[in-house]
């Protein structure tokens, strides 16, 4: 199998980032982190566009209507989705 999608999922603070960073460090050619878009504001200490792409609700809705996003979630009133490109 040439391509396989692996989803690392869990609660906030559960270690997802640690697992993802370990996989990327081990083999950055085999693994690729997809962009996650969110409409929530950036939290203190979060690097801009490192873990999330912080976008407006209008841009989120536009990308969603163009079918450029997958795996939609609504958490605490903010939208999250993964990019297909």
Backbone as a printed PyTorch tensor [residue, N CA C, xyz], in Angstrom:
tensor([[[  0.8390,  -1.1590,   0.0000],
         [  0.0000,   0.0000,   0.0000],
         [  0.8980,   1.2400,   0.0000]],

        [[  0.7030,   2.1270,  -0.9800],
         [  1.5360,   3.3200,  -1.0980],
         [  1.1130,   4.4350,  -0.1550]],

        [[ -0.1680,   4.6500,   0.0030],
         [ -0.6640,   5.7430,   0.8300],
         [ -1.6740,   5.2180,   1.8380]],

        [[ -1.5700,   5.7300,   3.0520],
         [ -2.5080,   5.3380,   4.0800],
         [ -2.7560,   6.5600,   4.9730]],

        [[ -4.0000,   6.8180,   5.2920],
         [ -4.3580,   7.8980,   6.1850],
         [ -4.3480,   7.3700,   7.6100]],

        [[ -3.6180,   8.0570,   8.4880],
         [ -3.5710,   7.7070,   9.8990],
         [ -4.1110,   8.8970,  10.6680]],

        [[ -5.1030,   8.6710,  11.5030],
         [ -5.7030,   9.7390,  12.2930],
         [ -5.2990,   9.5380,  13.7490]],

        [[ -4.7020,  10.5740,  14.3240],
         [ -4.3660,  10.5710,  15.7450],
         [ -5.4240,  11.4360,  16.4190]],

        [[ -6.2420,  10.8310,  17.2630],
         [ -7.3660,  11.5290,  17.8590],
         [ -7.3660,  11.3290,  19.3660]],

        [[ -7.7970,  12.3450,  20.0890],
         [ -7.8850,  12.2300,  21.5320],
         [ -8.2610,  13.5590,  22.1400]],

        [[ -8.4490,  13.5820,  23.4500],
         [ -8.8480,  14.8180,  24.1230],
         [ -7.7080,  15.8320,  24.1630]],

        [[ -8.0710,  17.0660,  24.3890],
         [ -7.0850,  18.1290,  24.5360],
         [ -6.1180,  17.7700,  25.6540]],

        [[ -4.8190,  17.8920,  25.3670],
         [ -3.8000,  17.5790,  26.3670],
         [ -3.5020,  16.1000,  26.4910]],

        [[ -4.0310,  15.2910,  25.5900],
         [ -3.8590,  13.8400,  25.6690],
         [ -2.5760,  13.3020,  25.0550]],

        [[ -1.7620,  14.1610,  24.4520],
         [ -0.4880,  13.7130,  23.8950],
         [ -0.4780,  13.5020,  22.3980]],

        [[ -1.5160,  13.9460,  21.6930],
         [ -1.5680,  13.7720,  20.2310],
         [ -0.3700,  14.4350,  19.5640]],

        [[ -0.0760,  15.6640,  19.9640],
         [  1.0390,  16.3990,  19.3640],
         [  2.3630,  15.7080,  19.5900]],

        [[  2.5480,  15.1450,  20.7620],
         [  3.7870,  14.4250,  21.0720],
         [  3.9500,  13.2140,  20.1590]],

        [[  2.8650,  12.4800,  19.9490],
         [  2.9060,  11.3060,  19.0680],
         [  3.1860,  11.7290,  17.6330]],

        [[  2.4870,  12.7540,  17.1670],
         [  2.6740,  13.2330,  15.7900],
         [  4.0930,  13.7250,  15.5820]],

        [[  4.6090,  14.5240,  16.5130],
         [  5.9770,  15.0380,  16.3820],
         [  6.9990,  13.9140,  16.3890]],

        [[  6.7590,  12.8720,  17.1690],
         [  7.6570,  11.7160,  17.2020],
         [  7.6670,  10.9900,  15.8550]],

        [[  6.4820,  10.8010,  15.2720],
         [  6.4060,  10.1480,  13.9630],
         [  7.1050,  10.9780,  12.8900]],

        [[  6.8830,  12.2960,  12.9150],
         [  7.5130,  13.1740,  11.9280],
         [  9.0260,  13.1930,  12.0840]],

        [[  9.4890,  13.1730,  13.3230],
         [ 10.9330,  13.1660,  13.5830],
         [ 11.5620,  11.8570,  13.1240]],

        [[ 10.8420,  10.7750,  13.3140],
         [ 11.3360,   9.4500,  12.9450],
         [ 11.4530,   9.2950,  11.4320]],

        [[ 10.4530,   9.8160,  10.6990],
         [ 10.4720,   9.6470,   9.2480],
         [  9.6050,  10.7250,   8.6000]],

        [[ 10.1990,  11.8790,   8.3530],
         [  9.4350,  13.0060,   7.8140],
         [  9.0390,  12.8250,   6.3520]],

        [[  9.6430,  11.8610,   5.6740],
         [  9.2550,  11.5910,   4.2870],
         [  8.0550,  10.6610,   4.2230]],

        [[  7.8790,   9.8380,   5.2370],
         [  6.7760,   8.8820,   5.2550],
         [  5.4930,   9.5060,   5.8100]],

        [[  5.6490,  10.4190,   6.7640],
         [  4.4970,  11.0110,   7.4190],
         [  4.3690,  12.4770,   7.0410]],

        [[  3.1330,  12.9300,   6.9480],
         [  2.8330,  14.3130,   6.6090],
         [  1.7190,  14.8070,   7.5150]],

        [[  1.9220,  15.9580,   8.1210],
         [  0.8850,  16.5570,   8.9630],
         [ -0.0370,  17.3710,   8.0580]],

        [[ -1.3230,  17.1540,   8.1800],
         [ -2.2740,  17.9340,   7.3960],
         [ -2.6090,  19.2160,   8.1450]],

        [[ -3.0140,  20.2100,   7.4040],
         [ -3.4020,  21.4780,   8.0140],
         [ -4.7630,  21.3460,   8.6710]],

        [[ -4.8870,  21.8740,   9.8710],
         [ -6.1520,  21.9150,  10.5740],
         [ -6.5860,  23.3680,  10.6460]],

        [[ -7.7630,  23.6370,  10.1420],
         [ -8.2980,  24.9900,  10.1570],
         [ -9.2680,  25.1320,  11.3170]],

        [[ -9.2280,  26.2830,  11.9860],
         [-10.1630,  26.5510,  13.0650],
         [-10.5870,  28.0110,  13.0480]],

        [[-11.7980,  28.2290,  13.5240],
         [-12.3240,  29.5920,  13.6280],
         [-12.1100,  30.1610,  15.0230]],

        [[-11.5440,  29.3780,  15.9280],
         [-11.3410,  29.8880,  17.2870],
         [-10.1330,  30.8170,  17.3320]],

        [[-10.1150,  31.7020,  18.3360],
         [ -8.9540,  32.5770,  18.4830],
         [ -7.7280,  31.7950,  18.9380]],

        [[ -6.5680,  32.3060,  18.5880],
         [ -5.3080,  31.6840,  18.9910],
         [ -5.1370,  31.8530,  20.5010]],

        [[ -4.7240,  30.7700,  21.1610],
         [ -4.4930,  30.8060,  22.6030],
         [ -3.0830,  31.3050,  22.9010]],

        [[ -2.9030,  31.8000,  24.1010],
         [ -1.5910,  32.2670,  24.5210],
         [ -0.5750,  31.1250,  24.4130]],

        [[  0.5550,  31.4160,  23.8090],
         [  1.6080,  30.4110,  23.6590],
         [  1.5250,  29.6030,  22.3800]],

        [[  0.4270,  29.6740,  21.6430],
         [  0.3020,  28.9400,  20.3800],
         [  0.9990,  29.7040,  19.2680]],

        [[  1.8420,  29.0150,  18.5460],
         [  2.5220,  29.6350,  17.4080],
         [  1.5170,  29.8120,  16.2780]],

        [[  1.6090,  30.9420,  15.6210],
         [  0.6940,  31.2440,  14.5260],
         [  0.8720,  30.2390,  13.3960]],

        [[ -0.2070,  29.5640,  13.0220],
         [ -0.2610,  28.6210,  11.8990],
         [  0.7210,  27.4590,  12.0210]],

        [[  1.0850,  27.0850,  13.2440],
         [  1.9400,  25.9130,  13.4370],
         [  1.0920,  24.6520,  13.5670]],

        [[  0.2180,  24.6230,  14.5650],
         [ -0.6570,  23.4710,  14.7440],
         [ -1.9990,  23.6850,  14.0570]],

        [[ -2.4580,  24.9180,  14.0550],
         [ -3.7320,  25.2620,  13.4390],
         [ -3.5480,  26.4360,  12.4960]],

        [[ -4.3900,  26.4730,  11.4730],
         [ -4.5190,  27.6480,  10.6170],
         [ -5.7320,  28.3970,  11.1590]],

        [[ -5.5120,  29.5650,  11.7350],
         [ -6.5920,  30.3500,  12.3280],
         [ -7.2150,  31.2090,  11.2430]],

        [[ -8.4820,  30.9340,  10.9310],
         [ -9.1450,  31.6380,   9.8380],
         [-10.5040,  32.1570,  10.2980]],

        [[-11.0530,  33.0700,   9.5130],
         [-12.3650,  33.6310,   9.8290],
         [-13.4630,  32.6030,   9.5400]],

        [[-14.6040,  32.8280,  10.1540],
         [-15.7680,  31.9640,   9.9020],
         [-16.1710,  32.0460,   8.4330]],

        [[-16.0360,  33.2360,   7.8260],
         [-16.3960,  33.4180,   6.4200],
         [-15.4970,  32.5890,   5.5100]],

        [[-14.1880,  32.6130,   5.7600],
         [-13.2670,  31.8210,   4.9430],
         [-13.4910,  30.3290,   5.1690]],

        [[-13.7420,  29.9490,   6.4190],
         [-14.0330,  28.5550,   6.7400],
         [-15.2330,  28.0640,   5.9450]],

        [[-16.3140,  28.8500,   5.9640],
         [-17.5320,  28.4750,   5.2430],
         [-17.2900,  28.4060,   3.7360]],

        [[-16.4600,  29.3090,   3.2050],
         [-16.1400,  29.2940,   1.7710],
         [-15.3730,  28.0280,   1.4030]],

        [[-14.3340,  27.6870,   2.1690],
         [-13.5700,  26.4620,   1.8990],
         [-14.4520,  25.2270,   2.0300]],

        [[-15.3260,  25.2450,   3.0270],
         [-16.2410,  24.1240,   3.2460],
         [-17.1930,  23.9660,   2.0680]],

        [[-17.7260,  25.0710,   1.5620],
         [-18.6680,  25.0000,   0.4400],
         [-17.9880,  24.5460,  -0.8480]],

        [[-16.6620,  24.7220,  -0.9290],
         [-15.8960,  24.2840,  -2.0960],
         [-15.3740,  22.8470,  -1.9250]],

        [[-15.8240,  22.1700,  -0.8530],
         [-15.4150,  20.7880,  -0.5580],
         [-13.9010,  20.6420,  -0.4300]],

        [[-13.2460,  21.6440,   0.1470],
         [-11.8020,  21.5870,   0.3530],
         [-11.4440,  21.1850,   1.7760]],

        [[-12.4570,  20.8690,   2.5770],
         [-12.2400,  20.5020,   3.9700],
         [-12.9410,  19.1860,   4.2780]],

        [[-12.3720,  18.4500,   5.2420],
         [-12.9640,  17.1700,   5.6540],
         [-13.0010,  17.1030,   7.1800]],

        [[-13.6850,  16.1260,   7.7100],
         [-13.7200,  15.8170,   9.1460],
         [-14.0960,  17.0110,  10.0020]],

        [[-15.2630,  17.5570,   9.7760],
         [-15.7250,  18.7510,  10.4920],
         [-16.0830,  18.4350,  11.9380]],

        [[-15.6390,  19.3160,  12.8400],
         [-15.9660,  19.2060,  14.2570],
         [-16.3800,  20.5740,  14.7710]],

        [[-17.2840,  20.5800,  15.7290],
         [-17.6730,  21.8090,  16.4090],
         [-17.3440,  21.6080,  17.8790]],

        [[-16.4200,  22.4180,  18.4130],
         [-15.9760,  22.2890,  19.7990],
         [-16.1030,  23.6450,  20.4720]],

        [[-16.8690,  23.7050,  21.5260],
         [-17.0670,  24.9540,  22.2750],
         [-17.4920,  26.1000,  21.3730]],

        [[-18.2820,  25.8060,  20.3490],
         [-18.7990,  26.8380,  19.4590],
         [-17.8560,  27.2340,  18.3370]],

        [[-16.6710,  26.6210,  18.2640],
         [-15.7090,  26.9240,  17.2000],
         [-15.6160,  25.7510,  16.2420]],

        [[-15.4640,  26.0650,  14.9550],
         [-15.3820,  25.0290,  13.9230],
         [-13.9490,  24.5990,  13.6970]],

        [[-13.7620,  23.2950,  13.4920],
         [-12.4650,  22.7150,  13.1630],
         [-12.6580,  21.8090,  11.9550]],

        [[-11.7120,  21.8240,  11.0320],
         [-11.7320,  20.9250,   9.8970],
         [-10.3410,  20.7250,   9.3730]],

        [[-10.1190,  19.5830,   8.7380],
         [ -8.8200,  19.2590,   8.1580],
         [ -8.8490,  19.5370,   6.6810]],

        [[ -7.7510,  20.0360,   6.1750],
         [ -7.6490,  20.3870,   4.7630],
         [ -7.3960,  19.1460,   3.9270]],

        [[ -7.9470,  19.1300,   2.7330],
         [ -7.7080,  18.0280,   1.8060],
         [ -6.5510,  18.3470,   0.8640]],

        [[ -5.9280,  19.4760,   1.0250],
         [ -4.7880,  19.8460,   0.1760],
         [ -3.6950,  20.4590,   0.9870]]])
